Amino acid sequence: MHTVLIIDDSDINLTLIKALVLKLGDCSPILFDKPIAALEWCRENVPDLVIVDYMMPDMDGLRFISAFRALHGRNEIPVLMITANDQKDIRYDALLGGANDFLTKPIDRIEFSARARNMLSLRTGQKFLADRAEHLSALVEARTAEIREREKELIFRISRAAEFRDPETGAHIQRMAHYSQIIAQGLDLSPTIQKLMLEAAPMHDVGKIGIPDYILLKPGKLTPEEFEVMKGHSRIGHELLKDSRSEIMRAGAEVAISHHEKYDGSGYPLGLKGNQIPLFGRIVAVADVFDALTSERPYKRAWSLDDACKFLEDGRGKHFDPLCIEAFLAGWEQILEIRQRFRDEEIPQI
């Protein structure tokens, strides 16, 4: 059913045009004898065809068309203007001003029917293309979301592969990833960046897959030589991920190489200082250390929450970015909820 808007200050003309529109079939005429009122209706409604007279009080047809075209999404709707036979200049102005076609008075029924049908056919084609474009957009969005979910699963499994060679658990990478997202939220980063933080953080230690077992699984303290080998996991993780076409993988590469840097420049592998350290690395440093401290491992007991928080506080400006510490502590209620949600005996998906 097409909606046809008719604007004419003459009741007789309104009645005549309405009758002609009804004869077209599948049309619902909407009548206005005042163009300003018709324009207000158009702000909330989208007609399929506009039929407007030129000579009207308060606002003539040319001004109405100009105001109508200025409304959002009204650029392509067909407009048919009605003029007198001796108003050729007006007809030219109407075509230049946004009218698609015009009729002259007195209105010829056959001519009206042909022109109106052509314009409604044009509108039908426009709506079909718009619907198809919307459908294709939704389809692309759905397929993109599906690919992203598969990518997330792959990333989780890659991250778990590294963790399987380490005493840490799958729940660790879930907790620290969510802690990282909470910090990003506290820093007022955009929702898109917060989501990217959540997805990239689990890859922070993926480079451990390249560390020998005798070092990675050693129960006691590492020798200086062994520790130098262990530090190599940052570069290994970066090399594994850096050239990916995936935004998540590239973010993971940034996290991998920078999450052991320290705010005072005493970290590794590059000895970066302050804001030289990528933001994602500064965020993950807080999240990873907190979870490592508060998690029990075969070689150590878990720290209390108070002791872990004191460690973070003492590390402000030295180990950790002060702003990241503030954001972490500001989200404390969420931190506690994440600890409860992702326990070591459970490995839920992100």
Summary of the structure (lengths in Angstrom):
residues: 350
radius of gyration: 33.7
end to end distance: 46.8
largest distance: 101.2
contacts: 1102
relative contact order: 0.08
helix: 62%
strand: 9%
